[in-house]
Amino acid sequence: MAWVGRLSHSSQILLLAAIYFGAAKLSLPLAIPPGYATAVWPPSGIALAALLLLGQRAWPGIWAGAVLVNLTVESSLATALVVGTGNTLEAFACATLIRHWIGVPRRFEHGRDVVLFVAIAAASCTIAATVGATALAVSHAVPWPQFFPHWWTWWQGDLTGIIIVAPLILSWSLRRAAAWPPV
């Protein structure tokens, strides 16, 4: 992971956009019809880990990847822009709160850090779920009576992606592996 830090900022943004886009395209076949929300959304965890490791200035990579992937899901440009913005705001808010309350957790050595991480992620996931489901309902891609089921799946998918993927990336980013204590 250290090699990513040696890339130029522009290269980091392009790489992040490509990784986000690729992970999203691999996840979308699992989406509930019409294909916008999944029960597990790894790109949310990737986005959070990227902002924690690369800094807040990496947000354009998340936004570009999210907008591009939403353009491939038969949505309008306006809807793709709004959904991409919601995904980016979610990651930005989550990273900001985690930095403030925990730091950059790499090993989650304390139970308090795990609880705070999950609580912050759960609160932050309301941003993308609300922005995304509202954009889909306003654009008539999802009927209003289906708003809450889509919101719920979106929220749960983003939270699951953050809880599973972000800690894996954060722990893999350590420069050397933690040694097992002698028995």
N, C-alpha and C positions, 0 to 999 in steps of 0.2 A: 504494500500500500504506500510505501514511502515514495515510490516512483511517481505517484500522482501529484505529490507536492512539488516535484521538479518540473512539471508541465507549466506552460504559461497559463495565465488566467483564462484566456480565450479557449485554449485547448481543454482546460478543465470543464468549462461551461459546455463545450461541444460534446465531450465525453459523457458528462452527466446527462445531457439531453438524450444522447443515444442510448445510454443504459436505461434511463427512465422509460423511453419509448419502447425499447426491446422487452423489458420486464412487463410493461403494460400490455403489449401485443400478445405475450405469452399467457397473460392472466385473463384477457378478455373472453376467450372461449368458455370460461367458467361463469360468465356473467349471466344474471337473470335477464330474460327478455325485457326490453328490447336491446340489451347488451351494454348497459352503462355501469352497473354496480355488481361487484363480486363479494363473496363472503370472505375472501382473503385478497388483499391488494398490496403485494410486495413493493410497488413503486413508492408508497407512502413511507415505508421503512427506509428505502434507499434515499429518498429525499431528505428525511430527517438526519440520517447518518451523514449524508453529504454536507448538510449545513453545519452539523456539529464538528466535522473534521476539517472541512475546507473554509468554513466561516460563512457568515450571512451573505456575503457578496456572491455566493454561488447560486443564488436564487434564480437567475435567468435560465440556467440549465434545466431546472425543474419546470419552470413556466414553459419553455420551448418544447420540452418533451411532452408535457401534459397537453398543450394546445395541439401539437401535431398528432398525438394519438387520438384526441377527441375529434379531430377532423376526419379520421378514418372510420369513425363509428356513425357515419351518416348524420352528423349534426351540422348545423349551420356554422359559419365562421363566428358569428356573434356568440352562439352557445359554446363553441370550443374555447373562445377567448375567456368567457366568464368562468367556465368550469376549470380551465387551466389556472386562472387567477385564484379561484377558491382552493385548489390543490396547493398552490404555492403559498398562499396565506396560512393554510393549515401547518405546513412544514415550518414556515418562518416563525409563527407564534409558538409552536411546540419547541423549536430549537431555542428561542429566546427564553422561554420559561424554564426549560431544562438547564440552560447555562446559568440562569439566575439562582435556581433552587438546588441544583445538584452539581453543576460543573459539566464536564464532558465525561460521562460515566463509561468506563472501558471494561470494568470487571464486575460492577454491581456488587461490591463487597459488603454493603450494609443493607439490611432489609428495608430501612427507611428510604433508601435511594430507589429501590425497586417499586415500593408503594407510590412514591412521588412520581416516578417515571410513568407508571400506568395511569395515575390520576391526571397528570398533565396531558398525556397522550389522549385519554378519553375526552377531556375537555376540548382539546385542540381539534379533534376529529369532528366535532360539531360544526366547525367552520366549513370544511369541504363538503360535508354531507348536506348542510343547509344551502350553501351556495349552489352546489351541483343539482340537487333535487329541485330547487326552485327554478333554476335556469331551464331544466328539462320540462317542468310543468308549464312555465310561461311560454316556452317555444312549442308546446303541445307534443313534444316527443314522448312524454309520459302524461297520462290523464291525471287530473288533480286528485281523484279518488285513490290513485296509486302513489300519491306523494309520500305518505308515511312509510309504506313498505319499502319504497326505494331509498328513502332517507335512512331507514334502519339498516338495510343491507349495506348501503354506502358507508355509514358510520362504523358498523361492525367490521367491514372489510378493511377500512383504513386502520382501525385500531389493531386488528389482528396482524396486518402487515407491519405496523410499527413495532408491536410487541415481539414479533418473531424475527423480523429482518434487521431492524436497527441494532439490537444488542449483538447479533452475530457479526455485523460489519464493524461495529465499535470494538469488539474483542479481537477480531482479526487484524485490526489496525495497530495493535501493540507491536512494538519493534522486536521484542523477543518473547518467546513463550514463557508463561509462568511455570516455574519448576514445581514438581510435585514434592511435597514434604517427605522426608525419609520416614520409613515405617519402623 
